[in-house]
Amino acid sequence: MQKSILTPIFSTFPAKPLYRKLLCRAISGNFNPIQTVRQNAAPNIFTTPQLPPTSVYIHLPFCRKRCHYCDFPVVALGSNSPTQTNDNEDDPRISNYIELLCREINASRVSFESHSPLETVFFGGGTPSLVPPRLVSSILDLLKGKFGVTSDAEISMEMDPGTFDVKKMEEFMELGVNRVSLGVQAFQEQLLKACGRAHGVDEVNEAIEIMKSCGVENWSLDLISSLPNQTPQMWEESLKLTIEAQPNHVSVYDLQVEQGTKFGTLYTPGEFPLPTDVQSADFYRMASRMLSGAGYNHYEISSYCQDGFECKHNFTYWKNKPFYGFGLGSASYVRGMRFSRPKKMGGYINFVRSLENGMVDYTGNTNINVGDLASDIVMLSLRTAAGLNLKFFRCAFGYSVVASLCEAYKPFIESGHVLCLNEQRRVVTADEFNASLNEDGIGRGLAYIRL
């Protein structure tokens, strides 16, 4: 679910239109439309768009059925489709797509003089665990041949309960899959049915046991809050059962009602049976309190982990580093340019043909829109507990931009919705913040901004 990684953080702030307006004014008012990031300024932090990607996202769109909240490009195989064995091996919808995906990878240009091997590979969907291991192996072999893959690469796969058994899990692990993102979403049968999920609570418990019996050393459990008719008691139960399952990582997503989905037809955000914004905020606080109390680090807005189990692939997005994306509807970020493939299968087929015929070039350019880059960095940095490093930001974009940004944040610092920290990561008071809004203070006394 690559899209969810880049959900804007502005919805967590009060006075959203004002905040957006101030931020956009602070960023855009200090740049020419196209210019070069300051040379030799924090190259590993803010000029990474020009570096070769070391991460790749692979979209495997197959699901048993489409969930009521899902607007991702998926191919529904049907609820009666074989799921736990390799009986999907001969399903032409799967095998033909994998062939097409491999053609895209083969035809993609690598326009870098030197290319570091991949450090992360993420199989998202869809439900990638519906794809037979043999076909996943063909993709990995191709990636190793074209880009190289480090021996300690994080290779993640999204998996849904009821779509794999012990044998299939062991086969994926033999291929090198060493991180699993398990899409549980809820521990209540009525909520799973209301969401249109293809699995039930029994399959959730079975999947958790498979994780443990197979010795999966790095796995995440995914939950969704603010579902229709979800009560605080239900949410608390899901969090308790998650903690008891002892995953290394927990992802907590707040329901987004998207146009074109069944939920988008049935419900209006903030109106019953969906929770109000205040109730959604309470769900968020409960998750943060309970998971943090159980020893999980709240290291990103939607992400919690035990020590050392941060998702390396997702940090590629949050640090605004370049990445490849392959497959239906997937996105790449190469040489400062973001590029998405068609979301419809017919369009994707035509895209791959055009790519093979040399009619598509999305390798990017050396002229980066620095205003867009700065905005991306601010947004993505604020998703993380580390926050925005003002010293590096100043080195890359100049004092005037940082000063304008700090002025935009000033009312939120005073209200307590945004925190500013010094170099020792001590929280700076509003008075100290106001007193340090000068060229000497920003980047020194004022070192980080975080939510």
Beta strands, then each sheet from edge to edge (+ up, - down):
strand 1: 55-59
strand 2: 62-63
strand 3: 75-76
strand 4: 118-124
strand 5: 149-159
strand 6: 179-185
strand 7: 219-225
strand 8: 249-254
strand 9: 297-300
strand 10: 303-305
strand 11: 324-326
strand 12: 331-334
strand 13: 337-340
strand 14: 388-389
strand 15: 419-421
strand 16: 427-428
strand 17: 448-450
sheet 1: 9+ 10- 8+ 7+ 6+ 5+ 4+ 1+ 11+
sheet 2: 2+ 3+
sheet 3: 12+ 13-
sheet 4: 14+ 17- 15+ 16-
end
